[in-house]
Amino acid sequence: MSHDDRGHSHGAALSRAGERHRRPLLVAFILIGGFFVVEAVAGFATGSLALLSDAGHMLTDVVGLGMALAAIQLASRFGSGATGSSHTFGLYRLEILAAFVNALLLFGVAIWVLVEAARRIRTGPEVLGVPMLIVAVLGLVVNLVAFMLLRAGSKESVNVEGAYLEVLADTVGSVGVIIAAFLLEGFGWTWADPVVAALVGVFILPRTWRLGRRAVHILLQAAPEHIDLDRLEGELRSIDDVVEVHDLHLWTLTSEMDAASAHLVVPTGADHHAVLDQARHLLSTRYDVTHGTFQVEPDSHEGCHELTW
């Protein structure tokens, strides 16, 4: 199988993976989108910041799941970088952009909740505990269903992982709202509502930070963290007839799709085909990088070290 064939096969596999994730994302989108309206109305009606906080998280879920679905649709349609398309790497990276926007939304919601919680602890507005409890229990059920739908896909796609983390935060938030409602009704502790809301905000911040950091790492085309560049360069240099390696680049295009390029310098008269085959075999078997582009050049060639940017 040629290099291009393997690249297209990998792209087709990712498209199939996207199709596999589409159905659970769509079901979760419908469930959470419908209940977001219920929870937002109930939050204003009961005066509960914890419910409004959970509704805010659900809104980011709706937006995030919608972007995830759009990313899968576009990546499936244009993913392989078809001939004539200006997107020569396809649109797989849309899922990374979606994950990054999800992280920004979650940060915004969490910070707003923390600020509002601090204000409400001082003012202590009246909150209707029983309606708050009923809505929170229903929200927990909806979140648990969505959580189970997205759990498997979160291990395969950073895009689905973003949606999964949001649903996880909402699940914890629903539990917190239930606890706050019990404390409010049982002991009259009005401070329980803003405190629980603040705890949910604090809970989600480190997880959101990790998701955002991972998305930015990929968008900046940094080398995958699990690959040691010095070791890779040394192993490429140890290939028969390779005397020098330069312009080594390694980056992640999208979830489970890493790419690499490098210049391999060989003696004049060396078998370029053998060197190319060994380099590609090394990348695919030891580092699971199936998209490798190598320029095999004789040591008598000049000019490759001279960059104009």
N, C-alpha and C positions, 0 to 999 in steps of 0.2 A: 504493500500500500504506500502511495507517495505521501510526501509531507502535506501537500494541499488536501489530499483525500482524508488524512487523519485529522486535519484541522476542521474540515467540514463535518466529519463524523462526530467529532467532539461537540461542535456547534449543534448538530442535530440531536445529540444526546441531551444537551442542556435545554433545547427546545422541548424535548419530550418531558424533561423534569419540570419545566415550567407548566406544561399542560397538566402534569400530575398534581401540581400545587394549586392550579386554578380553582378546582371545585371546592376544596375546603376553605380557600380564601373567600370565594363568593358566598358560601353559606354563612361564614363568620361575618362578612360584610353586611348581609341582610339582617342577621340577628342583632348585631350590635348597633347598626344604623337605626333599626326600629326602636330598640330600647333606649337609645340616647335621647330621643324625643320625650319618652315617658319620664326618664330620670331628670332631665333638665326642667320639665314642667313641675315635677314633684319637688325638686330642690328649691325652686322659687316659692312654691306654695307652702312648703313646710319651714322655709327659712334656714335649711340645713346647708352649711358650708361643705360638710363631708359629702353630701349628695351632689352638690354642685361640682365639687372637686372630682368626684367619680364621673359625673357627666362630662366634665372637661376632658378627662382622660379618654372617655368613650368617643368624644368628638375627634380627638387625635387618632383614635383607632379607626374611625370611619374614613378619615382623610388618608391615613397610612395604608389601610387595606385597599382603598380605591386606587392609590398610587401603585401599590404592589400589583394589583390586577392589571392596571394600564401598562406597567413595565413588562409584565409577562406577555401581554398581548402584543406589544410592539416588538419585544425581543423575539417572540416566536415568528412574527411576520417578517422582520427585517434582520434577524439575528445573525445570519451567516455571512453578511456582507456581500450580497449578490452582485454579480457583474453589472456595472453601470451605476451602482449606488455610491454616493459620496461617503457613506459610512463604511469604510473599508474593514473596520473591526466589528461591524454590526452594531446593534443597540443593546448589547448585553449589559453595559454599564448603567443603564437606566435603573436597574435594581439597586445599585449602590447609591445613586442620587436619591432614590426614594427612601432608602434607609437613613441617609443623612438628613433629609427634610423631616423625617419622623423624629429623629433625635432632637432637632431644633424645636419642633412643636412640643415635645415632652418637656424639654427644659423650660420653655415659656410657661406652660401650664403649672409645672411644679413650683416655679418661682412666684407666680401669681398667688397660688394657694398659700404659700408660706407667708407672704406679705399680708394677705387677707386674714389668715389665721391669727397672726400677731395682733391685728386690729380688733378682731372679734373676741379675743380672750379678755381684752380690756372692757369692751362694751357689753358683751354677753347678751345678744339678742335672743328673743324667745324662739324656740324650735319645737315643732310638733313631732313628738317622738314616735307615736304608733304608725302614722303614715310613712314616716322615714324608715321604720323597721321593715314594713311590708315591701316597699320599693327596693330596699337594699337586699332583701332575700331573693326577690325576683332577679335583681341584677347579678347576684352571685350565681344563680342557675345559668343565666345567659352567658356569663363569663366562663364558667366551667365548661360549657359545651364548646365555645369558641377555642378555649385553651386546649382541649383534647383534639380538636380538628387541626390545629396548627402545630402541635407538638413535634410530630415526625418531620414535617417540612422545615422546621427551624434548624435542624441539624444539617441540612443540605444547602440552604440558601440564606445569605445575609439579609436579603429582602424579606423573606418570610420570618426570619429571626426578629427583625424590627417589629413586625406586626405581633409576633408571639410575645415579645417583651412587654408591649403595650397592654395586651390582654392579661398577661401575668400581673402587671401592676394594677389593672382594674379588678382582678380577682382578689388581690390582697386588699384593695381599697374597699371592695364590697364587704369583706369580713370586718374591716375596721369600722365601717358605717354601722354594721349590725351591732358591734360591741358598743359603739357610741350611743346608739338608740336604746340599748338595754340600760346603760349607765344613766342616761337622761331620764328614762321613764322610772327606773327603779330607785334612783337616789336623788334625782333632780339636779344632777351635775351638768349645768349648761356649758361648762368649759370643755366637756368631753368631745363635743362636736368639732370645734376648731382644733383641738389638740390632735384628734385622730386624723383630721384633714392634713395637718402639718406633718404627722408621722408618715402618711402616705407619700407626701411630696419628698420627704427625706429618703424614703425607701427607694423611690424610682430614680433619683439623681445619679447614684453611682452606676446603675445598670445602663442608664441613658448615656452616661459619659463613655462607657466601654463601647457601646454601639456606635456613637458618633466618632470616637477615636478610630475604630476599625474602618468605618466608611471613609474618613479623611485619609487614612493611611493608604487606602486603595486609590482614591481620587488623586493623590499626590504621586502616584506611580512608584511608591516605595517598594522595595523588595519584600516578598512574603517573609514574615517573621520566623517561620519554621525552617527557612533555608539559610544555611551559612554560606555567604558569598565567597569568602576566602577559601573555604573547602571546595566549593564548586569550581572556582578558578584553578585551584591546584589539581583537581581531578581532570579537568579539561586539558591542562598542560601536560599531564602524564600520559595522554593518548599518544600512541605511536606516531612519530614524525612531527608532532606539534612542538614547536620551539618557543612560541610566545602566544599569549592570549591578551587581547586588549579590547576596549570598548564593550565590556561585558555589561549587559543590562538585563534586569529581571524585574517583572512587575506582574500584578494581578489585574486581569481584565474584569472578572466578576467572580462570584462564588465558584470555587473548584475549577477555575480556569486560569492558570498561570502561563505566562509567556516569557521567552528569553531570546536574546540576540547577542552575538559576539563575533569578533574577528579572530580567526585561528591562523597563525603564521606557521608555514611549513617550508622545508627546504625545496629548492627548485627541483622539479622532477618527481616529487612525492605523489603518491596516489591520493588525489583530492577526494575521490568517491569513498575510499575506505575511511578517511579521516571524518568526513561528513556523517557517514553511517554510525561510526563509533560515538561521535558527539551526540547525535540524536538518541542513540540507544542509552547512553549515560543519563541524559536528561529525563527520558521517559521512565526508565526502570528504577533509578535511584531517587529521583526528585519528583516524579509524577508530573513533569512538565511536558506536555505533548505538542506544544506549539513552539518550536525552536527554529530560529533563523540564523544561519551561520555563513559568514563570508570566509572562505578558505583562500588564503593569499600566499604567494611565494615570498620568501624572505628577501628576494631581490626587489620586490615592489616598494615604491616610495610614495608618500603622500597621505597615507591613512591616519597618521597621527596628527595631521594638521587640520584642526577644526576652525570653522569660520563663525561659530556661535558659542 
